[in-house]
Amino acid sequence: MDLPRVTTLDSGVRVVTEHMDSVRSVALGFWIGTGSSNEDEPEAGLSHLIEHMLFRGTSKYGSLEIDQIFDTMGAELNAGTGKETTSVYARVLDIHLPEALDVIADMVWRPRFGEDDLVNEREIVLEEIAMYEDDPQDKVFDVLGEAVFAGHPLGRAIIGREEVVAETPADGLRAFHAQRYVPGNVVVAAAGSVDHDDLVARIERAQVERIGAAVPGLITPPSPTAAQVKFLKKDTEQVHVCLGGPGIARDDERRYALRVLDTILGGTSSSRLFQEVREKRGLAYSVFSFQSLFAGTGQIGVYLGTRPDNLQAAMRVVGDELARVREDPATAEELERAKENVKGRIVLGLESTAARMNRLGSSLLAGLPLFTVDEIIERIDAVTREDLVELSAELLAAERLSAAGIGGSKKAFRSALEPVSPALAA
């Protein structure tokens, strides 16, 4: 296994690769530094809509032709939009890498944005928004985001606002694309059976657009706000609850300790929340903790889905476990087990070319160091109980936690918050 190699082209595009001797495939991705948090309110959803439109044809390839090319390769072509990034990626046999690169580069740099295509794709995205609105288990996380990041773009749903998707013309998409899909804001990542110098040479010949254009700046992190409760009335069989607050930034060295803490609290089937809420008492099917890292900030939280008649009992257990983790975040056995779990998941995940490509692209775009697996393991092994004590006391303090709920009654929801935070129940 070779170490990652990085080259910055004269155009500003950065190329990062990791060669893997044992495979015949290559995972290739274009990573663009734009996502929902980079949008102003009238633009909410344009990053996601553009991601869809990239597949609708380019200056060189039609939409059906793109599908046929990758189907003929037996390859996977996909894309995704996040809070801070958009990515277009494929996994192909190494012999097909040149053609895959040519097609994806044209999709990224020269999408067609045809009016007829936009009419059709709008309807698809609007259906996706409608599907999302009908799924309270997904929706509740964005309701929590609105509470934690009140008024800040990080608190908005990635999928966007219906009126923006419905009303933005093709010229508006072209302008948004031209401002953000600029060379200095793009990383090309590849892992697997790939030759770095050959890939660099091919990207240099790939007619990069808008050379010299300014790179959009990072968003200003949200200012601290008071914890709040948001409730959405909806006819559901379960009450869906999220509790959470601001976390730590993606470049914070405590991110390794946070991952260990998350594993102990609710990240595995042997975690405290899973065992106490589900296994011992049968109060939920799904219960877990989560953490997200962004530029300058982050988010931590807990999700629980339970029937209305179980809500009070389930939230008492959650409140007890949050209090316990603040006082005693890990026994020696829990700490060791969690560290081994985190290391195992990282190492097993990185046996995949796609996982390695994702790590390379997202890390380089975010300005994070490309640590080797051994360096990451060293940092996980270095996590101490004292690190978890400090983190849990800071991040999980009751006064920092906001709450989001969907389903049931608002009065019952607020009452159930008393064991977690009396202030939220008031």
C-alpha positions in Angstrom: 0.0 0.0 0.0 1.5 3.3 -1.1 1.1 6.6 0.9 -1.4 9.2 -0.5 0.1 11.5 -3.1 -1.2 15.1 -3.6 -0.6 17.4 -6.6 -1.9 20.9 -7.0 -2.3 21.8 -10.7 -1.6 25.2 -12.2 -5.4 25.5 -12.6 -5.9 25.2 -8.9 -7.5 21.7 -9.0 -6.0 19.4 -6.4 -5.4 15.7 -7.2 -5.0 13.1 -4.4 -4.5 9.4 -4.9 -3.8 6.3 -3.0 -2.5 3.2 -4.9 -3.7 -0.2 -3.7 -1.8 -3.2 -5.2 -4.5 -5.8 -4.4 -7.4 -4.5 -6.5 -8.3 -4.1 -10.2 -10.8 -1.3 -9.6 -10.6 2.4 -9.0 -12.9 4.7 -7.0 -12.8 8.1 -8.5 -14.5 11.2 -7.2 -14.8 14.9 -7.8 -15.3 16.8 -4.6 -16.6 20.4 -4.7 -16.6 22.7 -1.8 -20.2 23.7 -1.9 -23.3 22.4 0.0 -26.4 23.6 1.7 -24.6 25.7 4.3 -23.0 27.8 1.5 -26.4 28.9 0.3 -28.3 32.1 1.2 -32.0 31.7 2.0 -33.2 32.4 -1.6 -30.7 29.7 -2.8 -31.7 27.0 -0.4 -31.7 23.8 -2.4 -29.6 24.9 -5.4 -26.6 22.7 -4.5 -28.8 19.7 -4.4 -30.7 20.6 -7.6 -27.4 21.1 -9.5 -26.2 17.8 -8.3 -29.2 16.3 -10.0 -28.8 18.4 -13.1 -25.2 17.2 -13.6 -26.6 13.9 -14.8 -29.0 15.5 -17.3 -26.3 15.9 -20.0 -23.2 18.0 -20.8 -21.7 19.8 -23.7 -20.4 16.4 -25.0 -22.6 13.7 -23.5 -26.4 13.2 -23.4 -28.2 12.0 -20.3 -28.9 8.6 -21.7 -25.4 8.3 -23.1 -23.9 8.9 -19.6 -26.1 6.1 -18.2 -25.2 3.8 -21.1 -21.4 4.4 -20.8 -21.3 3.5 -17.1 -23.7 0.6 -17.5 -21.4 -0.8 -20.3 -18.5 -0.6 -17.9 -20.5 -2.4 -15.2 -19.7 0.6 -13.1 -21.4 2.6 -10.4 -22.0 6.4 -10.9 -23.5 8.5 -8.2 -23.4 11.8 -6.5 -24.3 13.4 -3.1 -24.8 16.7 -1.5 -23.9 17.5 2.1 -23.9 20.5 4.3 -20.5 21.6 3.0 -19.6 19.5 0.0 -21.0 18.1 -3.3 -19.4 14.9 -4.7 -19.7 13.0 -8.0 -18.1 9.6 -7.9 -17.8 6.2 -9.6 -16.1 2.9 -9.1 -14.8 1.3 -12.3 -12.3 -1.2 -13.5 -8.9 0.3 -13.9 -9.0 -0.1 -17.8 -12.1 2.2 -17.8 -10.7 5.0 -15.7 -9.8 7.2 -18.6 -13.3 7.2 -20.0 -14.9 7.5 -16.6 -12.7 10.5 -15.9 -13.6 12.2 -19.2 -17.3 11.8 -18.6 -17.3 12.9 -15.0 -15.1 15.9 -15.7 -17.5 17.0 -18.4 -20.4 16.6 -16.0 -18.7 18.7 -13.3 -17.3 21.5 -15.6 -19.9 21.7 -18.4 -23.4 20.6 -17.4 -26.0 21.5 -20.0 -28.7 23.0 -17.8 -31.3 22.7 -20.5 -34.7 24.2 -19.8 -36.6 21.0 -20.7 -34.3 18.9 -18.6 -34.7 21.3 -15.7 -38.5 21.1 -15.9 -38.3 17.3 -15.5 -35.6 17.3 -12.9 -37.5 19.9 -10.8 -40.4 17.4 -10.6 -38.1 14.6 -9.5 -36.6 16.8 -6.7 -40.0 18.0 -5.6 -41.1 14.4 -5.3 -37.9 13.7 -3.3 -38.8 16.7 -1.0 -42.3 15.4 -0.6 -41.0 11.9 0.2 -38.7 13.4 2.8 -41.4 15.4 4.4 -43.4 12.2 4.8 -40.6 10.5 6.7 -40.5 11.8 10.3 -37.5 9.6 11.2 -35.4 11.7 8.8 -37.3 15.0 9.2 -36.7 15.2 12.9 -32.9 15.6 12.4 -33.4 18.8 10.4 -36.0 20.1 13.0 -33.2 19.6 15.6 -30.8 21.4 13.2 -33.1 24.4 13.2 -33.1 24.4 16.9 -29.4 24.0 17.4 -28.3 26.4 14.6 -31.1 28.9 14.8 -31.2 31.1 11.8 -27.9 29.8 10.4 -27.6 27.9 7.1 -26.2 24.8 8.9 -29.7 24.4 10.4 -31.4 24.1 7.0 -32.3 20.9 5.3 -29.8 19.8 2.6 -32.6 18.9 0.3 -33.7 22.5 0.0 -36.9 24.5 0.0 -39.7 23.6 -2.4 -40.3 27.2 -3.7 -36.6 27.6 -4.5 -36.5 24.4 -6.5 -39.7 25.2 -8.3 -38.9 28.8 -9.2 -35.2 29.0 -10.0 -34.6 29.3 -13.7 -31.7 27.6 -15.7 -29.8 30.9 -15.8 -29.9 31.0 -12.0 -28.4 27.5 -11.8 -25.7 28.5 -14.3 -24.7 31.5 -12.2 -24.7 29.5 -9.0 -22.6 26.7 -10.6 -20.2 29.2 -12.1 -19.5 30.8 -8.7 -18.8 27.5 -6.9 -17.5 25.0 -9.4 -14.2 26.7 -9.8 -10.8 25.0 -9.9 -9.6 26.1 -6.5 -12.7 24.6 -5.0 -12.4 21.2 -6.5 -10.5 18.1 -5.4 -10.2 15.0 -7.6 -9.6 11.9 -5.5 -8.9 8.3 -6.5 -8.0 5.1 -4.7 -7.3 1.6 -6.0 -5.4 0.5 -9.1 -4.5 4.1 -10.1 -1.2 5.7 -11.3 -0.9 9.2 -9.7 1.2 10.8 -12.5 -1.0 9.4 -15.2 -4.2 10.7 -13.5 -2.6 14.1 -13.0 -1.7 14.3 -16.7 -5.2 13.4 -17.8 -6.8 16.0 -15.5 -4.4 18.6 -16.9 -5.8 17.9 -20.3 -9.4 17.9 -19.2 -10.3 21.5 -20.2 -10.9 22.8 -16.7 -13.3 25.8 -16.7 -13.1 29.2 -15.0 -9.3 29.1 -14.2 -8.4 32.0 -12.0 -11.9 32.4 -10.5 -12.1 33.3 -6.9 -12.7 30.5 -4.4 -15.8 31.0 -2.2 -14.9 31.7 1.4 -15.9 29.6 4.3 -19.1 30.4 6.1 -19.0 32.2 9.4 -19.7 29.6 12.1 -23.0 30.1 14.0 -23.0 32.2 17.2 -24.0 30.4 20.4 -27.8 30.5 21.0 -30.0 29.4 23.9 -31.3 25.9 23.8 -34.9 25.6 22.5 -37.7 23.2 21.7 -39.2 22.6 18.3 -42.2 20.4 17.8 -43.9 19.4 14.5 -47.5 18.1 14.8 -47.9 15.1 12.5 -50.1 12.0 12.5 -47.6 9.3 13.3 -47.5 5.9 15.1 -44.4 6.9 17.0 -43.0 10.0 18.6 -39.6 10.8 17.0 -37.3 12.7 19.3 -33.9 14.3 18.8 -31.9 15.9 21.6 -28.7 17.7 20.7 -26.4 20.7 20.8 -23.3 22.3 19.3 -20.4 20.0 18.9 -16.7 20.5 17.9 -15.2 21.5 14.7 -13.8 19.1 12.1 -10.2 20.1 12.8 -10.5 19.8 16.6 -8.0 17.3 18.0 -10.7 16.1 20.3 -12.6 14.5 17.4 -11.1 11.1 18.2 -12.2 11.3 21.8 -15.7 12.4 20.6 -15.9 9.3 18.4 -15.0 7.1 21.3 -17.6 8.9 23.6 -20.3 8.6 20.9 -19.6 4.8 20.7 -20.0 4.4 24.4 -23.2 6.5 24.7 -25.2 5.2 21.7 -23.0 4.2 18.8 -23.2 0.4 19.0 -25.5 -2.4 20.1 -23.6 -2.7 23.4 -23.8 1.0 24.1 -25.5 2.4 27.1 -28.5 3.9 25.4 -29.2 0.8 23.3 -28.9 -1.5 26.2 -30.9 0.5 28.7 -33.6 1.8 26.4 -34.1 -1.1 24.0 -32.6 -4.3 25.3 -33.5 -4.0 29.0 -36.8 -2.2 28.8 -38.1 -2.6 25.2 -39.0 1.1 25.0 -37.8 1.7 21.4 -36.7 -0.1 18.3 -34.3 2.6 17.2 -32.2 4.6 19.7 -28.7 6.0 19.1 -26.3 8.9 19.5 -24.6 10.8 16.6 -22.0 13.4 15.9 -21.2 15.7 12.9 -18.2 17.8 12.3 -18.2 21.0 10.3 -15.9 24.0 9.7 -15.7 25.9 12.9 -18.5 24.0 14.7 -20.2 20.7 14.9 -23.3 18.9 16.3 -23.9 16.1 18.8 -27.2 14.4 19.6 -29.4 11.5 20.5 -32.3 10.0 18.5 -35.2 8.0 19.9 -38.4 6.7 18.2 -41.1 5.3 20.5 -44.9 4.9 20.9 -46.6 7.8 22.7 -47.5 5.7 25.7 -43.8 4.8 26.1 -42.4 8.3 25.7 -42.3 9.4 29.3 -40.6 6.2 30.4 -38.1 6.2 27.5 -37.1 9.8 28.1 -36.5 9.1 31.8 -34.0 6.5 30.9 -32.4 8.8 28.3 -32.2 11.6 31.0 -30.6 9.2 33.4 -28.1 8.0 30.9 -27.1 11.5 29.9 -26.6 12.4 33.5 -24.6 9.2 34.1 -22.3 9.8 31.1 -21.6 13.3 32.4 -20.6 11.9 35.8 -18.9 8.7 34.6 -18.4 8.6 30.8 -16.6 5.3 30.7 -15.4 2.4 32.8 -12.0 1.0 32.0 -13.7 -1.9 30.1 -16.1 0.4 28.2 -13.2 2.7 27.2 -11.1 -0.3 25.9 -14.0 -1.8 24.0 -15.0 1.5 22.4 -11.5 2.2 21.2 -11.2 -1.2 19.7 -14.6 -0.8 18.0 -13.6 2.6 16.5 -10.3 1.2 15.3 -12.0 -1.8 13.8 -14.6 0.1 11.9 -12.0 2.5 10.5 -9.6 -0.3 9.3 -12.3 -2.5 8.0 -13.9 0.4 6.2 -10.7 1.4 4.5 -10.4 -2.0 2.8 -12.9 -0.5 0.4 -11.6 1.7 -2.5 -14.6 3.9 -2.2 -14.1 4.5 1.5 -10.5 5.4 0.9 -11.4 7.8 -1.9 -14.1 9.4 0.3 -11.5 9.9 3.1 -9.0 11.4 0.7 -11.4 13.8 -1.1 -13.3 15.0 1.9 -10.1 15.4 4.1 -8.1 17.4 1.4 -11.1 19.6 0.6 -11.6 20.3 4.3 -7.9 21.1 4.9 -7.4 18.1 7.2 -4.1 16.2 7.3 -4.1 12.8 5.4 -3.1 10.7 8.3 -2.1 7.1 7.7 -4.2 4.4 9.4 -1.4 3.8 11.9 -1.4 7.5 12.8 -5.2 7.5 13.3 -5.0 4.4 15.5 -2.3 6.1 17.6 -4.7 9.0 18.2 -7.5 6.7 19.2 -5.3 4.7 21.5 -4.3 8.0 23.2 -7.8 8.8 24.2 -8.2 8.8 28.0 -11.1 8.7 30.4 -10.2 12.2 31.4 -10.7 13.3 27.8 -14.2 11.9 27.9 -15.0 13.5 31.3 -14.1 16.9 29.9 -16.0 16.3 26.6 -19.1 15.0 28.1 -19.3 17.7 30.7 -18.9 20.4 28.0 -21.0 19.0 25.2 -23.8 17.1 27.0 -24.5 19.7 29.7 -28.3 19.8 30.1 -28.5 23.6 29.5 -26.8 23.2 26.1 -29.3 20.6 24.7 -32.1 21.6 22.4 -35.0 19.2 21.6 -37.0 18.4 18.5 -40.1 16.2 18.3 -42.5 14.9 15.6 -45.7 13.1 16.5 -47.9 12.8 19.5 -48.9 15.9 21.5 -46.8 18.9 22.1 -47.8 19.0 25.7 -46.8 15.4 26.3 -43.5 16.0 24.4 -42.6 18.9 26.6 -43.5 17.1 29.7 -41.3 14.1 28.7 -38.3 16.5 28.5 -38.2 17.1 32.2 -35.7 14.3 33.0 -33.3 15.6 30.3 -33.6 19.3 31.0 -36.2 21.0 33.3 -35.7 24.2 31.3 -36.9 22.6 28.1 -40.0 21.2 29.8 -41.0 24.6 31.1 
